[in-house]
Amino acid sequence: SLTNLLSIRTFSSSVRRQVENKVPAKQKMFQEDNGIPVHLKGGAKDALLYRATMALTVFGDGFVLYELFEAAMPKKKE
């Protein structure tokens, strides 16, 4: 059909944008010896993600220990 042919032509004849290669700059940033751990070299977003992960891990560990304690203690019958 004509619309199908036009949509194929539109996609195939569109000009491709050149995307800047950011890999060398990222490699330089992550390989720099500046005393910052590699998992925090990405900046504020990395620090926030790290702290959120650690908080969830500590909360999860506490919750698991609580549930294990609750399961180990017999219930009192009233």
C-alpha positions in Angstrom: 0.0 0.0 0.0 1.0 3.6 -0.5 1.1 4.5 3.2 3.3 1.6 4.0 5.7 2.5 1.2 5.8 6.1 2.4 6.6 5.2 6.0 9.4 2.9 4.9 10.8 5.7 2.7 10.6 8.2 5.6 12.6 6.0 7.9 15.2 4.9 5.3 15.9 8.3 3.8 16.0 10.3 7.1 19.3 11.9 7.9 21.2 10.0 10.7 22.4 12.3 13.5 26.0 11.8 14.6 26.2 10.9 18.2 29.2 12.2 20.1 31.5 9.4 21.4 31.7 10.0 25.1 33.6 6.8 25.9 37.1 8.2 26.0 36.1 11.0 28.4 34.3 8.5 30.7 37.3 6.2 30.6 39.6 9.0 31.6 37.3 10.1 34.4 37.0 6.5 35.8 40.7 5.7 35.5 41.9 8.9 37.2 43.7 8.2 40.4 42.1 10.8 42.7 41.3 8.6 45.8 37.5 8.4 45.1 36.2 4.8 44.9 35.1 3.8 41.4 31.5 3.3 42.5 31.3 7.0 43.5 33.2 8.6 40.6 30.0 9.3 38.7 29.1 12.1 41.0 26.0 13.0 43.1 23.8 10.4 41.3 26.2 7.6 42.1 26.4 8.7 45.8 22.6 8.9 46.1 22.2 5.5 44.5 24.9 4.0 46.8 23.3 5.5 49.9 19.8 4.3 48.9 21.1 0.8 48.2 22.9 0.7 51.5 19.8 1.9 53.4 17.6 -0.7 51.8 20.2 -3.4 52.5 20.4 -2.5 56.2 16.6 -2.2 56.5 16.2 -5.6 54.7 18.8 -7.3 57.0 17.0 -5.9 60.0 13.6 -7.1 58.8 14.9 -10.6 58.0 16.5 -10.9 61.5 13.2 -9.7 63.1 11.2 -12.2 61.1 13.6 -15.0 62.0 13.4 -14.1 65.7 9.6 -14.0 65.5 9.4 -17.4 63.8 11.8 -18.9 66.3 9.8 -17.8 69.4 6.7 -19.9 70.2 3.4 -18.0 70.4 1.8 -17.8 73.8 -1.7 -19.3 73.9 -4.3 -17.3 75.7 
